[in-house]
Every structure is written in structure tokens, then in C-alpha cells.
């Protein structure tokens, strides 16, 4: 079955048009659960939006689901697009990104028989009973990345983090990455630069190059397109890199130890299934473990690239990663 897509036209014309050529799988045509995914970026971004969209596409292949999506939705059009899907009677509307956190608080009460899920932290205060949020274990993942970076550092002087938007999540990711690195290898310094931009490869390249110049020989990022630039800039300076959000092995196959991949497709499926089985926990924040929300992938090599990461280093890292997953390592107590 092909997803139904909504097209949001330019700033001067905010009309929303359904995509033609949509068909419903015969196996799910009786009473399908209608799921819409709304994204502020393109489904070809190779990470944040694309991984969620791939999860929606996989859901669309299952009997009992009818899906639709909108991509490249601007902040100015966001409320209109959400309301459009709600007015169309979608059972579950997934807003993919922090932009939807407060928007759903405003919109959801007008649609009490429908469900809303935002892939961001639960806002402060009370939220509608038909909304759900998520803590995607960013900080556990960042701490783990810092540990692995420190273990991989050949010189043992410094490792670096390149961030995107200047927001609390990116700032906290940087702090926990640095905390994990410095706790793992005494004397090593964790460096970080928040570029203020998720979509500027040049800024990412400049940031990583600046940290390599200060002695960092392993770089991780949390910054989408800016992160791709960070990888390229680090590799150009001879540093080892770690990927983020998607498997980025192909970006630097000879220099990438592993990628910390967000299981966004799994997230989309789990939320949809919770609505289908009437187990959707409204008014709350879902808190999957880091080992549920993140996977470690290095292309065809498996979990890690053995040319960069030794078995001993990986074993040491896995001890920490397992502890983060089972809760025996509490990052909130280690990094203030």
C-alpha cells in the first residue's frame, strides 16, 4: 500500500492537497487504524525524518493500518497541518520533533477521541490525556558515545562533540558526552561546540577541525547535516569518527568506528500498536531504555568496525552500554 501524502504549498498559499493514487490494502480496508506522521524535514534526510518515515512505511504494509504523512512542514504551517489530519479523522497523529510538544497541548483537547504523539520530551505542567511524549534516551546515548570515544582515543588527550541547535537537549548531550569521556580516561579532556545550526555542513566541518587542532582525535556529533560536515572535517584532519542517528558508515568507511542509530522506525510502530491494542498511555512520557531506543551499527561489519575498534575496547564499552540499558548506570547522577 502507498502512503497518503499531504503537500503543503508555499508561504503565499497554505492549502493542503491530498496525494492522488492512494489505495487501501484489502486486508485492512474494513476498519483500519489511521496513522499520520508529520515531519518538519524531508523524508530523504538520511536520518531523523527518513528513519521515522521508513517506520511508517513498514507499518503501512501491516494489515489494519492506513497511513499518511506530510514532510517539510514549516513552523508557520504546523498547526494547520496537524488540524487538517485531525479533522480528517486520523486516529493517531505523530508529530516528529520538539516543535510538536506545545502544539499538541493546544490542539489535542479539541479532538478528545483521537491520539497525539510527539517525539520530544513532555512539556512542563499538565498535558491532555490523549497526548503522549517520549524521552528518547539521548543523554544515555551521549554518555555511551563519550565512553567509546575515550576508549578509542589513540593520544588520550581529547575527544570532541559537535552539536546542532543551541537548545537544552543539545547542551545536555554535549555535557554527558564530555562526562562519559572524562570519567573513562582520567586526564583526557572532552571538548564540545554547539554550532547553533542542524543544517550547515560547513559549520560542522569547521567545528570538528577546530577541536582536532586542540588535540581531539575522536569526534561524535548530534547535528544532522551539520554532523555530516563534522564527520568530513574530522576525517580530513585524520581523526576517528562515530556516527549518530543513522548508520553513517558510508560517509567515512575507513574512519567510522560505529554509529549510534536511533530506532525511530521501531518507535513509530510501538506507538501505533499501542493505539491499536488500546494501551496508549495518554498524558505521560514514555521512557524506553537506551538499548531499546538506540542500536550500534557499522554497515556490513556488524555492530562495530574491527579495523578501528578492537575486541577489548568493544568489550569494555559493552559493559558500560549494558549498564546504561539496565539502569545500573544512572547518567543523571554522574553528570550534573
N, C-alpha and C positions, 0 to 999 in steps of 0.2 A: 504494500500500500504506500502511496506517496503522501507525505505530509502536506497539510494545507498551509499555505504561506500567506501572510499579510504583508502588503507593501505600503510603507509609509512614505508619502511623497515629500517633496522639498518643503522648505520653510514657508514658502508662499502658498502652498496647498497641502493641508494636513489631512486630506481624505485618505481613507483606508479601504483598499480594494482586496477582495478575496482572490486567490490564485485560481485560474481555471485548470481544468484537467484533473481535479481531485476525485478520488474514488475511495470507497469504503470496502475494506476486506469483508467478504461474505461471512466469514466465521465470526465477525464482531459487529455485524450490521444491526442486530436486534436492539441491544441496549449497551452500546459502547460507552466506556468512561472517556470523557472528552478532556484531553490534557493540552494546554497551551504553554509554550516556552517563549519567553520574551527576553531578548538579548540586546545590549547596547552596542555590541561589536559584531563583526562579520563571522559567519559560520566557517570561514576559511582562514581564521587567525592562527590555526595550528595549535591552539591551547584552550584558553578559558571558554570561549563561545563554542568552538568546534567540538570539544570533548562533550559538552553538555548536549549539543545538537546530535552528536552520534548516539548518545544515550537515548534521546527522544526517538531517533530513527529506529533503534533496536526495539524500543517499546512499541513502536508503530507496527512492527512485524508480529507482535504477540496478539492472539485473539482477545477481543474485549476492549481494545483501546483505539481511540480516534484522536489523532494529534494534529496540532497546528503550531506555527511558530512565526515570530517576527524578529528580524535582525536589524542591526544598525539603527536602533531606536534612539533618538536624541532625547536629552533631558526635557526639552520643551514639549515633545510629543508623548512622553512616557505615560502620563496619566490617561491621556486619550486612548492610547493603545490598550492599556490594561482594562479600561472601562469597556472598550469595544469587545474584547473577548468575554468579559463578564456579562455584557448584555446579550452576547450570542449564546450564553448558557453553558460555557465550559465549566466542567466540574472542578477542575484543578488548574490554577494559573500559577506558573512558576516564573518568578521574576529573578533573572540571573544576574546578581550583583548588588552591591551595597545601596545602589540608588533606589531599590525597591523596599528597603526597610521601613522608612517612614511613609512611603507612598501607600503601602498596604494597610498601615494603621488608619489612614484616612479613607481608603476606598472600601475595604473589606466589610465594615458594618452595614453598608448599603446592599450587600449580597450575602446574607446570612446562611443561605443554603448551598453556597459554593465555598471552595477551599483555596487558600492562597499560601504559597511557599516562597520565601525569599532566601537566596543563597548568601546570607550575611548574618551577622550577629543580631540577636534580639535587641530591639531598642530599649532604652530605659523606660520604666513605668509599665503600666498595663497595656496589653495588646489585645486585639479582638480574638475571640475564641475560635475563629475559623482561619487564623493565620498561624504559620509555623516558621521558625527560623533555624539557623544552624551555626554551630561553632565547628568550623572545618579543620580544627587541629593545626592551624597554621603555625602556632608557636612551638608545638612539639616537633613538627617537621623541621622548623628552622633550627631548633636546638640540635636535632639529629644531624642536620647538614653541617652545622658548626663542628660537631664532634668528628664527623668523617673528614671534613676539610683539614682539621688539625692533624688527624692521623695520616693524611696524605701529604702534608707539607714536607718537602724534602729538606728545606733550610731550617724550618722550625722558627722562623722569625715572625711571619704574619700571614693571615688569610683575610679575604675581603668579601663584602656583600654589597651588591648594587640593588637599590630599591627603586620603585616607580613613584607613584603618587605620594605626596607628603601628607600622610594620614596616620592615625593611631595604629592601624594594622601593620603597615609597612615599618613604622618606627619600632613596634614591638618585635616584628620578625627580625629586624636588624639587631636589636638588643639580645634576643635569645640566641641568635646565631653566634654573636660575639661571646655570649656567656658560655655556650656549649664548647666553643673552640678554646677559650682561655682556661676552662675547667679541665679540659682534656690534656692540655700540654702546657704546663707551667712555663712561663717566660715568653710564650708565643702571644702576639698581640692580634686582637680582632679589629679589623677596620671596616668601616661602612660609609657609603654615600647614598643618600636619598636624592635622586635626580629631580623629583617633582613631576615626572612625566613617564607614563607607561608606554608611549608610542614613539619614542625618539631614539633610534639605534645609535645615532652619533653621540648623544649624551651618555648612553650606556658604555660605549667604547671608550670615551674619554674618562669616565669614572673608573673603569677597571684598569685602564692604563695608568692612571694616577696612583692607584693602590699598589699595582705591581712595582711601580717606581719606588714605593716606600717599603718594599720587601715582601709583599704578598705573593705567594706562588700558587695559591688555590683561590678560585673565585666562584661564588654562588650568587644567584640573583633571585628576585621575586617580581620581575618587571615586564613581562610580555615582550613586545617588540624592543623596548629598551634593553631587556635582558638578552635578546639575541645579539644586540650590539655589544653588550658586556662580554658575552662569550667570545665574539670575534676579536674584540680588543684585547682580551686576556690571552687568547691563543697567539695572537700576533706578537705578544711580548714573552711568549714561552711558558705561560702559566698553565696549570691544570684547571679544568672547569667541571662544574656539576650543573646539570640541567634542572629546570623547575617547571611544574605544571604539566608538561607533556614530555614524552621521550624525545630528547633533543640530541640524541647520539649522532644523527646525520649532519648536524650543524658543525660538529667538530669530532669526528670519529676517532682521531688519533690522540685526542686530549681530554675526552669526556670520561670521567670515572663511572658515573651513573647519573640517572635523572630521578628527581623526586616528582612522581607523576600523581596528579590529583585524580581520584576516581570519580569524576563528575558524572560519567555515564551511569555508574552504579548508584550515585546519589539520586539522579532523576528517576531511575527505576524503583528505588526503595520508596521514594515519596509517593509515586503513582500507585504502587502496590498497597501502600498504607491506606490510601483513599479507597481503593478497590475492595479492601478487606475490612474497612470501617475501623481501622486502628490509627488513623491520622490523629496525632496529639496536638490539638489546637491550643493556642495561647502559650506555647512553650518553645524552648530552644533545644533542638536535637544536638547531641554531643557524641558523635561517633569517635572511636579511638583513632589515633594516628595511623595505625596499621590497617584500619578499615578504609580510611579516607585517602591514604597515600600508598602508592606502590613504588618500588625501586626497580628501574628498568634500564637496560643498556643495549637496546636493539637485539640483534641475533645472539649476542653473547650471554643474554640472560639477565640476572639481577645486577651484575657489575662487569666492567671491562677488566679482565685479568691482566692485561698488558699495563694497566695503570694501578689497579687495586690488588694487592697481594692477598692470599688466603688469610694470613694472620691479621692483616688490617681489617679485612671484612668480618672476620670472627669477632674482633674487639668491638667493631662498630655494631654488629648484630646484638651483642649483649646489651648495649645502650638502647638500640631500637626496640628490642623486645621489652625492655623495662618501661620505655615510653608508652608502648602499646598496652601493657597490662596495668599501668598506673603505678608501678613501684618506683618510678622516677617521676616526680612532680615538678615540672618546669616552673610553675608559679611560685614554688618555694625556693628555687635555685636562682632565679633571675627576677629581681625586683624592678 
